[in-house]
């Protein structure tokens, strides 16, 4: 197994937590991400936008229970970048 590539964009604490949450599911609703991180909507939006701009996350919107909801999901490139980053961290501490 290769050491992976350390990614400073992913390494920021909130973005790393977002990626960890996305790694195990197809998509996550913004409210769940916000509550899991314990941050405001604006902080979450800024962090997700950085991942989206890098091509790591795709954001989709849809109606649920009469309200517009937003979901975040990894792109193929995002999942690879996150897993490479985790491998790099393991190499550093291992």
Buried (B, 14 or more C-beta within 10 A) or exposed (E): EEEBEBBEBBEBEBBBBBBEBBEEEEBBBBEBBBEBBEBEEEEBBEBBEBBBEBEBBBBEEEEEEEEEEBBBBBBEEBBBBBBBBBBBBEEEEE
